[in-house]
Amino acid sequence: MREGTMSREPRSLGVMLDELRLRMTLLAVDEAGMSTVEYAIGTIAAAAFGAILYTVVTGDSIVSALTNIISRALNTNV
């Protein structure tokens, strides 16, 4: 046997399946890192929504409609 290696007893198929089942369960339950991905997707979605909203609000029809509303509000007879 080489130095630094450990001898290992052969494991039965049942033991290996139990270990595999345990590892799969831990992987399925573990959500570490998911919040980072969720924040990244949320940030991208918010930026895309902001870009679309900016495009709509700065469009000619919206600007002229808002200007019209403000002009009528300022020119009302009291």
Secondary structure in CASP SS format (residue, H / E / C, confidence):
PFRMAT SS
TARGET T0000
AUTHOR 0000-0000-0000
METHOD secondary structure of the structure
MODEL  1
M C 1.00
R C 1.00
E C 1.00
G C 1.00
T C 1.00
M C 1.00
S C 1.00
R C 1.00
E C 1.00
P C 1.00
R C 1.00
S C 1.00
L H 1.00
G H 1.00
V H 1.00
M H 1.00
L H 1.00
D H 1.00
E H 1.00
L H 1.00
R H 1.00
L H 1.00
R H 1.00
M H 1.00
T H 1.00
L H 1.00
L H 1.00
A H 1.00
V H 1.00
D C 1.00
E C 1.00
A C 1.00
G C 1.00
M H 1.00
S H 1.00
T H 1.00
V H 1.00
E H 1.00
Y H 1.00
A H 1.00
I H 1.00
G H 1.00
T H 1.00
I H 1.00
A H 1.00
A H 1.00
A H 1.00
A H 1.00
F H 1.00
G H 1.00
A H 1.00
I H 1.00
L H 1.00
Y H 1.00
T H 1.00
V H 1.00
V H 1.00
T C 1.00
G C 1.00
D H 1.00
S H 1.00
I H 1.00
V H 1.00
S H 1.00
A H 1.00
L H 1.00
T H 1.00
N H 1.00
I H 1.00
I H 1.00
S H 1.00
R H 1.00
A H 1.00
L H 1.00
N C 1.00
T C 1.00
N C 1.00
V C 1.00
END
